[in-house]
């Protein structure tokens, strides 16, 4: 396998793991309810994503960088929505 094929596999895997958070974002957004969402878990996950992002820059991997930027933004959105909606409850 050449490096482009390997990067494509990385992008495919990154796409699935990154967009796994989208349903949670939509659920909180639609229902305006974050009951049952562990903010601390998402904060810890965000820290891990930031470290993965740094790693992606170190190894110059487009797949790792892209996935972690998008994942980080989704995590941040979940945290913000959960905090906003927990104040409304």
PDB file as gemmi writes it, atoms N, CA and C in Angstrom:
CRYST1    1.000    1.000    1.000  90.00  90.00  90.00 P 1                      
ATOM      1  N   UNK A   1       0.844  -1.188   0.000  1.00  0.00           N  
ATOM      2  CA  UNK A   1       0.000   0.000   0.000  1.00  0.00           C  
ATOM      3  C   UNK A   1       0.883   1.242   0.000  1.00  0.00           C  
ATOM      4  N   UNK A   2       0.484   2.211  -0.785  1.00  0.00           N  
ATOM      5  CA  UNK A   2       1.264   3.449  -0.787  1.00  0.00           C  
ATOM      6  C   UNK A   2       0.708   4.424   0.263  1.00  0.00           C  
ATOM      7  N   UNK A   3       1.401   5.538   0.450  1.00  0.00           N  
ATOM      8  CA  UNK A   3       1.028   6.476   1.515  1.00  0.00           C  
ATOM      9  C   UNK A   3      -0.339   7.118   1.275  1.00  0.00           C  
ATOM     10  N   UNK A   4      -0.717   7.309   0.021  1.00  0.00           N  
ATOM     11  CA  UNK A   4      -2.033   7.904  -0.266  1.00  0.00           C  
ATOM     12  C   UNK A   4      -3.147   6.936   0.125  1.00  0.00           C  
ATOM     13  N   UNK A   5      -2.982   5.667  -0.180  1.00  0.00           N  
ATOM     14  CA  UNK A   5      -3.980   4.664   0.201  1.00  0.00           C  
ATOM     15  C   UNK A   5      -4.102   4.563   1.723  1.00  0.00           C  
ATOM     16  N   UNK A   6      -2.984   4.626   2.403  1.00  0.00           N  
ATOM     17  CA  UNK A   6      -2.983   4.576   3.869  1.00  0.00           C  
ATOM     18  C   UNK A   6      -3.706   5.790   4.434  1.00  0.00           C  
ATOM     19  N   UNK A   7      -3.452   6.961   3.862  1.00  0.00           N  
ATOM     20  CA  UNK A   7      -4.112   8.193   4.324  1.00  0.00           C  
ATOM     21  C   UNK A   7      -5.621   8.127   4.078  1.00  0.00           C  
ATOM     22  N   UNK A   8      -6.034   7.524   2.968  1.00  0.00           N  
ATOM     23  CA  UNK A   8      -7.461   7.362   2.680  1.00  0.00           C  
ATOM     24  C   UNK A   8      -8.120   6.464   3.724  1.00  0.00           C  
ATOM     25  N   UNK A   9      -7.457   5.396   4.105  1.00  0.00           N  
ATOM     26  CA  UNK A   9      -7.985   4.532   5.170  1.00  0.00           C  
ATOM     27  C   UNK A   9      -8.095   5.315   6.471  1.00  0.00           C  
ATOM     28  N   UNK A  10      -7.085   6.135   6.749  1.00  0.00           N  
ATOM     29  CA  UNK A  10      -7.118   6.980   7.943  1.00  0.00           C  
ATOM     30  C   UNK A  10      -8.269   7.971   7.902  1.00  0.00           C  
ATOM     31  N   UNK A  11      -8.519   8.556   6.753  1.00  0.00           N  
ATOM     32  CA  UNK A  11      -9.629   9.501   6.612  1.00  0.00           C  
ATOM     33  C   UNK A  11     -10.978   8.808   6.781  1.00  0.00           C  
ATOM     34  N   UNK A  12     -11.096   7.611   6.251  1.00  0.00           N  
ATOM     35  CA  UNK A  12     -12.335   6.852   6.400  1.00  0.00           C  
ATOM     36  C   UNK A  12     -12.607   6.530   7.869  1.00  0.00           C  
ATOM     37  N   UNK A  13     -11.589   6.025   8.552  1.00  0.00           N  
ATOM     38  CA  UNK A  13     -11.730   5.724   9.983  1.00  0.00           C  
ATOM     39  C   UNK A  13     -12.021   6.992  10.775  1.00  0.00           C  
ATOM     40  N   UNK A  14     -11.318   8.055  10.454  1.00  0.00           N  
ATOM     41  CA  UNK A  14     -11.513   9.329  11.137  1.00  0.00           C  
ATOM     42  C   UNK A  14     -12.918   9.864  10.919  1.00  0.00           C  
ATOM     43  N   UNK A  15     -13.435   9.682   9.713  1.00  0.00           N  
ATOM     44  CA  UNK A  15     -14.792  10.147   9.419  1.00  0.00           C  
ATOM     45  C   UNK A  15     -15.831   9.468  10.298  1.00  0.00           C  
ATOM     46  N   UNK A  16     -15.723   8.163  10.433  1.00  0.00           N  
ATOM     47  CA  UNK A  16     -16.689   7.441  11.259  1.00  0.00           C  
ATOM     48  C   UNK A  16     -16.562   7.800  12.735  1.00  0.00           C  
ATOM     49  N   UNK A  17     -15.343   7.839  13.257  1.00  0.00           N  
ATOM     50  CA  UNK A  17     -15.183   8.133  14.685  1.00  0.00           C  
ATOM     51  C   UNK A  17     -15.502   9.591  15.001  1.00  0.00           C  
ATOM     52  N   UNK A  18     -15.215  10.490  14.078  1.00  0.00           N  
ATOM     53  CA  UNK A  18     -15.505  11.907  14.283  1.00  0.00           C  
ATOM     54  C   UNK A  18     -16.994  12.174  14.265  1.00  0.00           C  
ATOM     55  N   UNK A  19     -17.666  11.670  13.258  1.00  0.00           N  
ATOM     56  CA  UNK A  19     -19.085  11.966  13.109  1.00  0.00           C  
ATOM     57  C   UNK A  19     -19.978  11.128  14.005  1.00  0.00           C  
ATOM     58  N   UNK A  20     -19.378  10.262  14.811  1.00  0.00           N  
ATOM     59  CA  UNK A  20     -20.151   9.518  15.799  1.00  0.00           C  
ATOM     60  C   UNK A  20     -20.744  10.462  16.848  1.00  0.00           C  
ATOM     61  N   UNK A  21     -20.174  11.647  16.991  1.00  0.00           N  
ATOM     62  CA  UNK A  21     -20.656  12.609  17.983  1.00  0.00           C  
ATOM     63  C   UNK A  21     -21.803  13.475  17.463  1.00  0.00           C  
ATOM     64  N   UNK A  22     -22.022  13.482  16.173  1.00  0.00           N  
ATOM     65  CA  UNK A  22     -23.063  14.322  15.575  1.00  0.00           C  
ATOM     66  C   UNK A  22     -24.456  14.001  16.129  1.00  0.00           C  
ATOM     67  N   UNK A  23     -24.844  12.727  16.267  1.00  0.00           N  
ATOM     68  CA  UNK A  23     -26.176  12.454  16.832  1.00  0.00           C  
ATOM     69  C   UNK A  23     -26.378  13.045  18.230  1.00  0.00           C  
ATOM     70  N   UNK A  24     -25.324  13.048  19.047  1.00  0.00           N  
ATOM     71  CA  UNK A  24     -25.428  13.630  20.389  1.00  0.00           C  
ATOM     72  C   UNK A  24     -25.662  15.125  20.299  1.00  0.00           C  
ATOM     73  N   UNK A  25     -24.947  15.794  19.407  1.00  0.00           N  
ATOM     74  CA  UNK A  25     -25.129  17.234  19.215  1.00  0.00           C  
ATOM     75  C   UNK A  25     -26.571  17.523  18.795  1.00  0.00           C  
ATOM     76  N   UNK A  26     -27.065  16.776  17.800  1.00  0.00           N  
ATOM     77  CA  UNK A  26     -28.443  16.998  17.332  1.00  0.00           C  
ATOM     78  C   UNK A  26     -29.468  16.713  18.415  1.00  0.00           C  
ATOM     79  N   UNK A  27     -29.236  15.679  19.210  1.00  0.00           N  
ATOM     80  CA  UNK A  27     -30.184  15.334  20.268  1.00  0.00           C  
ATOM     81  C   UNK A  27     -30.280  16.449  21.305  1.00  0.00           C  
ATOM     82  N   UNK A  28     -29.136  16.944  21.751  1.00  0.00           N  
ATOM     83  CA  UNK A  28     -29.141  18.037  22.733  1.00  0.00           C  
ATOM     84  C   UNK A  28     -29.760  19.290  22.112  1.00  0.00           C  
ATOM     85  N   UNK A  29     -29.390  19.579  20.879  1.00  0.00           N  
ATOM     86  CA  UNK A  29     -29.885  20.765  20.194  1.00  0.00           C  
ATOM     87  C   UNK A  29     -31.404  20.708  20.012  1.00  0.00           C  
ATOM     88  N   UNK A  30     -31.890  19.576  19.535  1.00  0.00           N  
ATOM     89  CA  UNK A  30     -33.312  19.431  19.232  1.00  0.00           C  
ATOM     90  C   UNK A  30     -34.171  19.421  20.490  1.00  0.00           C  
ATOM     91  N   UNK A  31     -33.758  18.648  21.489  1.00  0.00           N  
ATOM     92  CA  UNK A  31     -34.571  18.498  22.696  1.00  0.00           C  
ATOM     93  C   UNK A  31     -34.300  19.577  23.730  1.00  0.00           C  
ATOM     94  N   UNK A  32     -33.216  20.339  23.531  1.00  0.00           N  
ATOM     95  CA  UNK A  32     -32.818  21.361  24.513  1.00  0.00           C  
ATOM     96  C   UNK A  32     -32.711  20.744  25.909  1.00  0.00           C  
ATOM     97  N   UNK A  33     -32.185  19.528  25.923  1.00  0.00           N  
ATOM     98  CA  UNK A  33     -32.067  18.784  27.166  1.00  0.00           C  
ATOM     99  C   UNK A  33     -30.769  17.995  27.122  1.00  0.00           C  
ATOM    100  N   UNK A  34     -29.940  18.188  28.135  1.00  0.00           N  
ATOM    101  CA  UNK A  34     -28.660  17.493  28.200  1.00  0.00           C  
ATOM    102  C   UNK A  34     -28.625  16.512  29.362  1.00  0.00           C  
ATOM    103  N   UNK A  35     -29.793  16.125  29.828  1.00  0.00           N  
ATOM    104  CA  UNK A  35     -29.858  15.189  30.946  1.00  0.00           C  
ATOM    105  C   UNK A  35     -29.193  13.874  30.543  1.00  0.00           C  
ATOM    106  N   UNK A  36     -28.334  13.398  31.392  1.00  0.00           N  
ATOM    107  CA  UNK A  36     -27.632  12.154  31.131  1.00  0.00           C  
ATOM    108  C   UNK A  36     -26.308  12.332  30.407  1.00  0.00           C  
ATOM    109  N   UNK A  37     -26.005  13.557  29.978  1.00  0.00           N  
ATOM    110  CA  UNK A  37     -24.736  13.819  29.295  1.00  0.00           C  
ATOM    111  C   UNK A  37     -23.680  14.134  30.350  1.00  0.00           C  
ATOM    112  N   UNK A  38     -22.593  13.409  30.311  1.00  0.00           N  
ATOM    113  CA  UNK A  38     -21.497  13.619  31.256  1.00  0.00           C  
ATOM    114  C   UNK A  38     -20.545  14.675  30.691  1.00  0.00           C  
ATOM    115  N   UNK A  39     -20.637  15.880  31.218  1.00  0.00           N  
ATOM    116  CA  UNK A  39     -19.775  16.974  30.754  1.00  0.00           C  
ATOM    117  C   UNK A  39     -18.316  16.638  31.039  1.00  0.00           C  
ATOM    118  N   UNK A  40     -18.042  16.045  32.195  1.00  0.00           N  
ATOM    119  CA  UNK A  40     -16.652  15.716  32.529  1.00  0.00           C  
ATOM    120  C   UNK A  40     -16.058  14.733  31.521  1.00  0.00           C  
ATOM    121  N   UNK A  41     -16.851  13.781  31.034  1.00  0.00           N  
ATOM    122  CA  UNK A  41     -16.355  12.839  30.031  1.00  0.00           C  
ATOM    123  C   UNK A  41     -15.985  13.581  28.752  1.00  0.00           C  
ATOM    124  N   UNK A  42     -16.826  14.530  28.335  1.00  0.00           N  
ATOM    125  CA  UNK A  42     -16.537  15.270  27.119  1.00  0.00           C  
ATOM    126  C   UNK A  42     -15.348  16.215  27.296  1.00  0.00           C  
ATOM    127  N   UNK A  43     -15.144  16.753  28.488  1.00  0.00           N  
ATOM    128  CA  UNK A  43     -13.969  17.593  28.747  1.00  0.00           C  
ATOM    129  C   UNK A  43     -12.698  16.745  28.656  1.00  0.00           C  
ATOM    130  N   UNK A  44     -12.723  15.568  29.269  1.00  0.00           N  
ATOM    131  CA  UNK A  44     -11.568  14.670  29.205  1.00  0.00           C  
ATOM    132  C   UNK A  44     -11.310  14.259  27.754  1.00  0.00           C  
ATOM    133  N   UNK A  45     -12.371  13.966  27.027  1.00  0.00           N  
ATOM    134  CA  UNK A  45     -12.249  13.603  25.614  1.00  0.00           C  
ATOM    135  C   UNK A  45     -11.655  14.754  24.819  1.00  0.00           C  
ATOM    136  N   UNK A  46     -12.081  15.983  25.107  1.00  0.00           N  
ATOM    137  CA  UNK A  46     -11.558  17.158  24.408  1.00  0.00           C  
ATOM    138  C   UNK A  46     -10.060  17.314  24.655  1.00  0.00           C  
ATOM    139  N   UNK A  47      -9.624  17.065  25.868  1.00  0.00           N  
ATOM    140  CA  UNK A  47      -8.187  17.128  26.179  1.00  0.00           C  
ATOM    141  C   UNK A  47      -7.430  16.094  25.343  1.00  0.00           C  
ATOM    142  N   UNK A  48      -7.961  14.878  25.287  1.00  0.00           N  
ATOM    143  CA  UNK A  48      -7.341  13.838  24.468  1.00  0.00           C  
ATOM    144  C   UNK A  48      -7.298  14.213  22.995  1.00  0.00           C  
ATOM    145  N   UNK A  49      -8.368  14.814  22.511  1.00  0.00           N  
ATOM    146  CA  UNK A  49      -8.430  15.245  21.113  1.00  0.00           C  
ATOM    147  C   UNK A  49      -7.373  16.313  20.835  1.00  0.00           C  
ATOM    148  N   UNK A  50      -7.183  17.224  21.775  1.00  0.00           N  
ATOM    149  CA  UNK A  50      -6.151  18.256  21.598  1.00  0.00           C  
ATOM    150  C   UNK A  50      -4.759  17.626  21.504  1.00  0.00           C  
ATOM    151  N   UNK A  51      -4.516  16.602  22.306  1.00  0.00           N  
ATOM    152  CA  UNK A  51      -3.221  15.904  22.254  1.00  0.00           C  
ATOM    153  C   UNK A  51      -3.078  15.163  20.916  1.00  0.00           C  
ATOM    154  N   UNK A  52      -4.155  14.504  20.462  1.00  0.00           N  
ATOM    155  CA  UNK A  52      -4.131  13.841  19.157  1.00  0.00           C  
ATOM    156  C   UNK A  52      -3.881  14.853  18.037  1.00  0.00           C  
ATOM    157  N   UNK A  53      -4.475  16.027  18.158  1.00  0.00           N  
ATOM    158  CA  UNK A  53      -4.278  17.072  17.149  1.00  0.00           C  
ATOM    159  C   UNK A  53      -2.806  17.479  17.093  1.00  0.00           C  
ATOM    160  N   UNK A  54      -2.208  17.670  18.243  1.00  0.00           N  
ATOM    161  CA  UNK A  54      -0.781  18.011  18.317  1.00  0.00           C  
ATOM    162  C   UNK A  54       0.047  16.896  17.673  1.00  0.00           C  
ATOM    163  N   UNK A  55      -0.298  15.658  17.984  1.00  0.00           N  
ATOM    164  CA  UNK A  55       0.378  14.499  17.400  1.00  0.00           C  
ATOM    165  C   UNK A  55       0.233  14.521  15.873  1.00  0.00           C  
ATOM    166  N   UNK A  56      -0.964  14.833  15.393  1.00  0.00           N  
ATOM    167  CA  UNK A  56      -1.196  14.914  13.959  1.00  0.00           C  
ATOM    168  C   UNK A  56      -0.293  15.928  13.281  1.00  0.00           C  
ATOM    169  N   UNK A  57      -0.095  17.077  13.938  1.00  0.00           N  
ATOM    170  CA  UNK A  57       0.814  18.079  13.391  1.00  0.00           C  
ATOM    171  C   UNK A  57       2.252  17.575  13.396  1.00  0.00           C  
ATOM    172  N   UNK A  58       2.625  16.866  14.464  1.00  0.00           N  
ATOM    173  CA  UNK A  58       3.994  16.342  14.552  1.00  0.00           C  
ATOM    174  C   UNK A  58       4.286  15.343  13.442  1.00  0.00           C  
ATOM    175  N   UNK A  59       3.325  14.480  13.116  1.00  0.00           N  
ATOM    176  CA  UNK A  59       3.556  13.473  12.074  1.00  0.00           C  
ATOM    177  C   UNK A  59       3.061  13.944  10.704  1.00  0.00           C  
ATOM    178  N   UNK A  60       2.500  15.139  10.662  1.00  0.00           N  
ATOM    179  CA  UNK A  60       1.994  15.746   9.413  1.00  0.00           C  
ATOM    180  C   UNK A  60       0.964  14.852   8.718  1.00  0.00           C  
ATOM    181  N   UNK A  61      -0.008  14.394   9.493  1.00  0.00           N  
ATOM    182  CA  UNK A  61      -1.066  13.536   8.954  1.00  0.00           C  
ATOM    183  C   UNK A  61      -2.342  14.337   8.765  1.00  0.00           C  
ATOM    184  N   UNK A  62      -2.742  14.494   7.517  1.00  0.00           N  
ATOM    185  CA  UNK A  62      -3.967  15.223   7.200  1.00  0.00           C  
ATOM    186  C   UNK A  62      -5.176  14.580   7.878  1.00  0.00           C  
ATOM    187  N   UNK A  63      -5.244  13.251   7.857  1.00  0.00           N  
ATOM    188  CA  UNK A  63      -6.380  12.538   8.450  1.00  0.00           C  
ATOM    189  C   UNK A  63      -6.479  12.804   9.948  1.00  0.00           C  
ATOM    190  N   UNK A  64      -5.381  12.719  10.649  1.00  0.00           N  
ATOM    191  CA  UNK A  64      -5.382  12.930  12.102  1.00  0.00           C  
ATOM    192  C   UNK A  64      -5.709  14.379  12.430  1.00  0.00           C  
ATOM    193  N   UNK A  65      -5.125  15.292  11.700  1.00  0.00           N  
ATOM    194  CA  UNK A  65      -5.375  16.719  11.951  1.00  0.00           C  
ATOM    195  C   UNK A  65      -6.837  17.069  11.692  1.00  0.00           C  
ATOM    196  N   UNK A  66      -7.340  16.695  10.533  1.00  0.00           N  
ATOM    197  CA  UNK A  66      -8.714  17.023  10.160  1.00  0.00           C  
ATOM    198  C   UNK A  66      -9.723  16.413  11.128  1.00  0.00           C  
ATOM    199  N   UNK A  67      -9.547  15.137  11.404  1.00  0.00           N  
ATOM    200  CA  UNK A  67     -10.485  14.448  12.301  1.00  0.00           C  
ATOM    201  C   UNK A  67     -10.520  15.097  13.672  1.00  0.00           C  
ATOM    202  N   UNK A  68      -9.374  15.477  14.173  1.00  0.00           N  
ATOM    203  CA  UNK A  68      -9.336  16.019  15.525  1.00  0.00           C  
ATOM    204  C   UNK A  68      -9.773  17.473  15.601  1.00  0.00           C  
ATOM    205  N   UNK A  69      -9.613  18.221  14.551  1.00  0.00           N  
ATOM    206  CA  UNK A  69     -10.181  19.576  14.537  1.00  0.00           C  
ATOM    207  C   UNK A  69     -11.707  19.483  14.571  1.00  0.00           C  
ATOM    208  N   UNK A  70     -12.258  18.647  13.699  1.00  0.00           N  
ATOM    209  CA  UNK A  70     -13.718  18.504  13.656  1.00  0.00           C  
ATOM    210  C   UNK A  70     -14.241  17.895  14.952  1.00  0.00           C  
ATOM    211  N   UNK A  71     -13.577  16.848  15.442  1.00  0.00           N  
ATOM    212  CA  UNK A  71     -13.998  16.217  16.708  1.00  0.00           C  
ATOM    213  C   UNK A  71     -13.938  17.210  17.861  1.00  0.00           C  
ATOM    214  N   UNK A  72     -12.878  17.995  17.893  1.00  0.00           N  
ATOM    215  CA  UNK A  72     -12.732  18.984  18.952  1.00  0.00           C  
ATOM    216  C   UNK A  72     -13.855  20.005  18.936  1.00  0.00           C  
ATOM    217  N   UNK A  73     -14.217  20.456  17.746  1.00  0.00           N  
ATOM    218  CA  UNK A  73     -15.322  21.414  17.637  1.00  0.00           C  
ATOM    219  C   UNK A  73     -16.642  20.781  18.066  1.00  0.00           C  
ATOM    220  N   UNK A  74     -16.867  19.522  17.680  1.00  0.00           N  
ATOM    221  CA  UNK A  74     -18.087  18.829  18.107  1.00  0.00           C  
ATOM    222  C   UNK A  74     -18.113  18.632  19.619  1.00  0.00           C  
ATOM    223  N   UNK A  75     -16.974  18.264  20.196  1.00  0.00           N  
ATOM    224  CA  UNK A  75     -16.899  18.095  21.651  1.00  0.00           C  
ATOM    225  C   UNK A  75     -17.191  19.412  22.360  1.00  0.00           C  
ATOM    226  N   UNK A  76     -16.587  20.471  21.861  1.00  0.00           N  
ATOM    227  CA  UNK A  76     -16.795  21.786  22.454  1.00  0.00           C  
ATOM    228  C   UNK A  76     -18.262  22.193  22.367  1.00  0.00           C  
ATOM    229  N   UNK A  77     -18.885  21.925  21.237  1.00  0.00           N  
ATOM    230  CA  UNK A  77     -20.301  22.229  21.068  1.00  0.00           C  
ATOM    231  C   UNK A  77     -21.162  21.426  22.050  1.00  0.00           C  
ATOM    232  N   UNK A  78     -20.852  20.156  22.222  1.00  0.00           N  
ATOM    233  CA  UNK A  78     -21.588  19.326  23.186  1.00  0.00           C  
ATOM    234  C   UNK A  78     -21.431  19.884  24.588  1.00  0.00           C  
ATOM    235  N   UNK A  79     -20.213  20.245  24.965  1.00  0.00           N  
ATOM    236  CA  UNK A  79     -19.966  20.800  26.304  1.00  0.00           C  
ATOM    237  C   UNK A  79     -20.753  22.090  26.501  1.00  0.00           C  
ATOM    238  N   UNK A  80     -20.689  22.992  25.533  1.00  0.00           N  
ATOM    239  CA  UNK A  80     -21.396  24.278  25.641  1.00  0.00           C  
ATOM    240  C   UNK A  80     -22.901  24.054  25.726  1.00  0.00           C  
ATOM    241  N   UNK A  81     -23.447  23.225  24.830  1.00  0.00           N  
ATOM    242  CA  UNK A  81     -24.886  22.963  24.856  1.00  0.00           C  
ATOM    243  C   UNK A  81     -25.311  22.290  26.157  1.00  0.00           C  
ATOM    244  N   UNK A  82     -24.495  21.370  26.643  1.00  0.00           N  
ATOM    245  CA  UNK A  82     -24.839  20.692  27.893  1.00  0.00           C  
ATOM    246  C   UNK A  82     -24.837  21.677  29.060  1.00  0.00           C  
ATOM    247  N   UNK A  83     -23.864  22.566  29.092  1.00  0.00           N  
ATOM    248  CA  UNK A  83     -23.810  23.555  30.178  1.00  0.00           C  
ATOM    249  C   UNK A  83     -24.964  24.545  30.086  1.00  0.00           C  
ATOM    250  N   UNK A  84     -25.263  25.012  28.892  1.00  0.00           N  
ATOM    251  CA  UNK A  84     -26.383  25.940  28.709  1.00  0.00           C  
ATOM    252  C   UNK A  84     -27.691  25.288  29.107  1.00  0.00           C  
ATOM    253  N   UNK A  85     -27.902  24.067  28.642  1.00  0.00           N  
ATOM    254  CA  UNK A  85     -29.174  23.387  28.916  1.00  0.00           C  
ATOM    255  C   UNK A  85     -29.273  22.879  30.347  1.00  0.00           C  
ATOM    256  N   UNK A  86     -28.149  22.673  31.018  1.00  0.00           N  
ATOM    257  CA  UNK A  86     -28.232  22.275  32.425  1.00  0.00           C  
ATOM    258  C   UNK A  86     -28.663  23.451  33.293  1.00  0.00           C  
ATOM    259  N   UNK A  87     -28.364  24.671  32.862  1.00  0.00           N  
ATOM    260  CA  UNK A  87     -28.810  25.860  33.608  1.00  0.00           C  
ATOM    261  C   UNK A  87     -30.301  26.095  33.406  1.00  0.00           C  
ATOM    262  N   UNK A  88     -30.837  25.638  32.281  1.00  0.00           N  
ATOM    263  CA  UNK A  88     -32.259  25.815  31.990  1.00  0.00           C  
ATOM    264  C   UNK A  88     -33.135  24.794  32.698  1.00  0.00           C  
ATOM    265  N   UNK A  89     -32.542  23.728  33.233  1.00  0.00           N  
ATOM    266  CA  UNK A  89     -33.341  22.665  33.859  1.00  0.00           C  
ATOM    267  C   UNK A  89     -33.661  22.979  35.303  1.00  0.00           C  
TER     268      UNK A  89                                                      
END                                                                             
